Amino acid sequence: MFKFKTKMAIKNFTLIGALVAISSNVFASDYKWTFSQPWTRPITDKVIEDFIDKVDEYSNGAIDIKLYKNGLLGSHEETFHGVQDGSITIGIFSPYAKIIPGGVLNWMPWAISNWEAAEEAYRVGGPLHGVLETAYNEVGMHTLMHVSQGAYGIGNTVRPIRKSEDFKNLKIRVSGSLGLVRALEGMGAGTGMTLQTLPWSEIYNGLSRGVIDGNWTMWPSLVDERHAEVLDYYSDINFVWDNQNVAINSDVWNELPENLKSAVKRAAAESQEYSHKLHKEAESNYIQELEELDGFTIVRLTSEERDALREASNIDAIWEELADTWLEKAYPNQNMSEKLRSQLKELNNSSRNSD
């Protein structure tokens, strides 16, 4: 009897030990990553959280990602350098040319005009997906997915903007997005307009104090970041498409086993699709809220007014200055600039015709 109980005890102990070992393998995360979101953007946060949940599910808990929102791990550029040196695993970026030279291709003026074109352009295999992956590879990162928020217009506190003359003597806030800067310079040429560099986080204070008269912005930022509170007019010029890139440190990505890479890719593709749907659906709600806001006017441009501003932008010169040299270096003898512009034009035209 004693021997029987002893054997049963040993057997039970062995079984418990095995279960503990299995449990540890299932629930312990082999990879603990950090994700830095430097901005306050509620809908984008939902997308990131969806991505994190899907990575956990598809990797069977092997990858644990902790999200730090609202700039808790630093500003945009601090996040960039953190992901670059590996102290942060993943970040979401606006690829300014001064930190990502090829990032200027992310949002060339007048390149994307609507949600359908954006969905095709930034998907895996789309014309902008490949060039942006090349651009991020140059700075030690791998792109995971893209988060679009819609088209940019111009808000200001002085007058409605419909034509070049309306930029007269305005002080407009700009950033390191050189394509947008060049487009604005063209639209306001000869009007006495001045451009002032200011961090995105300082736009609200800059407008409220009169340091600037206006800025480029978009429907979500007018509401979520309260730009509409300190603006009087918003012109839907739609001269560039807002898109951020989610990127991971290259060393971390390259060392990941193939099965886990597949899990992350699957999560990223599904979350990018979710992001597109979520942001597109939210746009009408933002517009409705802004239309009901006292003291704030949405200025709707006609197609002819928008075309005139596009012509004033001198888009051919912008491509020649900012894109052609980098594209030729990254894709020698492939005539990539002409191919890319042709592909984007076709996407925009086909999406308009399907409306």
Secondary structure, DSSP 8 states (H G I E B T S, - for coil): -HHHHHHHHHHHHHHHHHHHHHHHHHHS-SEEEEEE--S--HHHHHHHHHHHHHHHHHTTTSEEEEEE-TTTT--HHHHHHHHHHTSSSEEEE---TTTSGGGGGGG-TTS--SHHHHHHHHSTTSHHHHHHHHHHHHTTEEEEEEEEEEEEEEEESS----SGGGGTT-EEEE-S-HHHHHHHHHHTTTTT-EEEE--GGGHHHHHHTTS-SEEEE-HHHHHHT-GGGG-SEEEEEEEEEEEEEEEEEHHHHHTS-HHHHHHHHHHHHHHHHHHHHHHHHHHHHHHHHHHTSTT-EEE---HHHHHHHHHHHTHHHHIIIIIIHHHHHHSTTS-HHHHHHHHHHHHHHHHHHH-
